[in-house]
Structure formats: C-alpha cells, structure tokens
Amino acid sequence: MRRCCILSMTLLGGASSSLAGVTVQKMGLTVPAEYASQRAAVEKIFTTSYAAYKEFAFGHDELHPVSKGVGDDLGGWGVSLVDAMGTMAVMGLDDLLEEAVNYTATIDFNTPPVPQIISLFETTIRWVGGLISAYELSDEKYPILIAKAKEVTDKLAFAWVGNNTIPFNDINFTTNTPHVGTNSIAGIGTLSLEWLALSHYTGNATYGNLAEGGVITVAELPSPLPGLAGQTVDPTINQFTDAYVTWGAGSDSYFEYLLKYARYTNNANNIFIDTWKTAVDSSIHTLLRNSTVGGHMYLADYDDQQLIRHVGSHLACYYAGNWLLGGKLLQNQTIIDIALQLNDGCWNTYASTETGIGPETFAFISLDGNFTGGSPITDDQLAFYNQHGFYITGSDYIQRPEVLESNFYAWRVTGDTKYLDRAASAIASFNKYLPTAVAFACLNDVDDTTQGFIDDMESFWFAEVLKYLYLTFDDPTHISLDTHVWNTECHPLKAPPALDSYAGSGKLIPQKPFTVPTGAGSAPAAVGSGTRSS
C-alpha cells in the first residue's frame, strides 16, 4: 500500500466503496420567501450583460465593456456564448439558447479565426464542458452540441504524443501539433469529467481513457507531500519539474476533479478518492493555518524549499466547497467542519473591503510567521491585517466565482440562511461597483473605488458567477448536488453517467484496441470510431 493511502486512514478513515446514494444537500431544503427577489436580480444582471455581448461582441470570445471592444484570446470562436448557454438553460431563456446553439453549429474548429495556440485545459473546461452541459440541461434537444463537442475534442486529442499518458497543454490547431513543454497538474487533471462524458455520448472509450490516464500517472508519482502533487510535470518523462504544493492556481482543479471524478464514476477506481482523501489529510496536517487576528482559517502553500507560504487567493477559495462535497460524500464530519471554517475565512476577504468584493490574492500571519516568498509586509498592509486578519497582495477583481461557489455549497449542505445573506450582499456589490455604460466590468482595486475598471467581462462571468448566484436562490431540487457534478467552469453534468461497465471494473466502457501513433501531429487513431455501449 502506498504511503499516502496509509496516511489517509489516520484521520479520515478508509475509502468508501461506493459514492452512490449518499445525500449531499440538506433534506427538504427550500429558499425562504424573503429571498425570492434575488434570483430575478441575478437574471437581470445576466440578461443585461448578455445583451451587451450580443450587441458589441457576438461571436467573439469576450466583450470589453468599457471600450465596447472585443477580445479573442481563447480561440476566437465565441467562448462567452458557449459559456453562457448552460446558464440560459438553467434560467429558462430558451430564445437566447436557441440562437446560441444555431451560431455554435456554424463554428469551424479546424483553424482559430485569430491565429493562436490553443489551450487544452481552457478549451476543455469551457467548450467541451459547456457544450455537453448545455445539451443535458436543454433535455438533449440539440444533438449538434455533442457533435461540436466531438469536433473540438478530436482536435484537442493531438495533445497526446506517442505513448505519452500525460498530454501537452498547447496545441496548434492549424498544423495539429502540440507545443512541447511542461504541463501543470491542473492542465492534466481537469479533463476527466468532460472527456468521459463525451465517451458516454459517443460510445467511444478513447476520450475518457486519455484523460483518465494522465490523472492516474500524476497520482502515482512520488509527491512532495502525501497526496499533494507538485505543480508542474514534464510529459516526456512523466516526472514533476518542481515540488511546489498549493490548492491555488496551476494545481487547483486537479484536486477538485479527483473528488468529482470519483463521484461521477461512483468510485469505479479507488485511486481518485484515495488520492483526494490523502491530499485533504495531508493538508490538514501540514497546510492548515489560522490567522493571529480573527482566527480565520486558510490553506497555505508549501514551496520547493519545504517552507510554508502564508498566502491565499480568490481562485483557491473553491477548496471550501470541494471539501464540503467530499465531506458529505464520505460522511466525514471532520472535513465538513473544517470546510465551513475555510469558507468563513474566504468570505471574510469579501466582508472586509470597500466594495464588499474579495481581492485576487492575499496573505496572512499565523503563529509560525508571515513568510510569503514575496515582498515583506508593508505598514499599510500590517494595519489592514490588524483590522481584518488578512492583507491584500493583489487588489484586482477579475470576476472570479470561487468564493460564491463555496458559499453555494455551504448553503446547499447546511441550509443556514447566512449564506443567502452573503450571496445577496455580493449581488448588491456587483450592481453598485461593476456596471459600465453597457455591461459589467472587472475592478482594479476592490478596496479603492477610485482606481476604476479593468476593461474586460470574463466568459466565466456568464458560466460561473451568475450561475452559482442564480442557483443559490433557485429551487434546490432543480439542479441538485445529488443529481449533478459541476465541472470547474460551473457546467453541471448529470451524475453518475449511465455507463454499464462501470460497476467496479475501473473501465470507462468496453474498449476497442487502441494505440497512439508515434510522432507529434498524429491523432489518436480510435477517436471518432466506436459505438455506444448502452
């Protein structure tokens, strides 16, 4: 037995053989009538934002709402449109959804409209996840969405070269060749839900097997801390290139998907849930810290020199929701209790600023010091810390969803209306501080409104921020944590999938013979073939 598995037994107990039938949401949960107006308020923000996108940037990746310009650095195929489709379906905006589907049907993924290298990670979570989720959420009314998901995934499959189990991240879609370089564990580990879902709908096991193989390879590598992988990997040699441990950027959704993939597959292969449990247990032992002011709980980083870095980020604050989901699935109150404290620590970054919106990055002081690996704390930062229990190191807000994501999980798990109050507070802040003449923009400084806007409206504003907020105030049985698994872009996928061969076999679906031809630019031969197993 691997050391990580032994450690996981010490605090959190053994892995459950099945994650099916476990209730995550609080039974009988309903949204009190006094919060009824909040759901409509979120829908208004969405429709206002999308109307501006339609008018000034339709078919482009993103709207620049201050200048009314466009951005096309995510392929140029209109990623805001596909990121918005699932939210349209959830909100019942059927006319907008049909228009978006009709546009999506015309996209040619063979060459980006704006020449650029395409990210396997970004394209998977937004396009593949968005298309499949919209197909499911619209009651499978638009099969073209699965066809388009297959088209783009067939291009992304060139990220695997030769016998590599780990893909490269950057791909030239014109020449079908990957850029040879390192990949982050997030880039490797944040494909499995979407690619397995595509295997389900196409009947082709290749997609899921490719994605799953990379995660298993990473999980089996010797790690800097038990269960906690280093941040980057060289796919040509299957080795970590560093020993930096974080639940933040570059690593985040690798850990997120270990748990969610176990849920999605009903724990068909124990390595996913075992590795997640070990990562949580190791984090509790090594990374968990409380601030000396306020006692706020955070997960620190662990660097290549084996030093604790007392840093946090908006991005990393998804961990509270992830741990709540895992604690409920494993029926482990220790994880749930810690997750709720982590959630409170992240919400404090919202409650402490002038705008009521949390910053991109922050730091804190704990009993073992205030080392961050960066600049020493300034007098102004220390004064802020002494009042709030953290201090701001990156003051911008780029429409991140993670604090509101964890708040959504906390509401659905506990039924405590303080989480509804927090979500309502965020809606009020967004309406007060983010509007431009035509839509909603990002902020340069959440604690100084004189610093103005960042001229961007992120595609995940549609996919994540507004969907999480809407679902917080929606009927909890509509899109439930007990019926769906959310990908990291907040695209819900039905769970678990109807894959007959998953009953403990560890296989995705009955496999056809498959080998990846040698040499960059050779597409996996089996992609595009096969029949559905069920």
Secondary structure, DSSP 4 states (H G I P E B T S, - for coil): --HHHHHHHHHT-PPPS--TT---SPTT----GGGHHHHHHHHHHHHHHHHHHHHHHTTSSEEETTTTEEE--S-SS-HHHHHHHHHHHHHT-HHHHHHHHHHHTT--TTS-SS--PEEHHHHIIIIIHHHHHHHHHTTT--THHHHHHHHHHHHHGGG--TT-SSPPSEEETTTTEEEPS-EEHHHHHSSHHHHHHHHHHH--HHHHHHHHHHHHHHHHS--SBTTB--SEEETTTTEES---B-SSTTTHHHHHHHHHHHHHTTSSSTHHHHHHHHHHHHHHHHTEEE-TTTT-EEEPEE-TTS-EE-EEETGGGGHHHHHHHHHHHTT-HHHHHHHHHHHHHHHHHHHTSSSS---SEEE--BTTB---SSSPPPHHHHHHHHHHSSEEEE--B----HHHHHHHHHHHHH--THHHHHHHHHHHHHHHHSB-SSSB-EES-TT-GGG-EES-B-HHIIIIIHHHHHHHHS-TTTS-TTTEEE-TTS-EEESS---GGGSSS--SSPPPP--PPSSTTPPPTTTT------
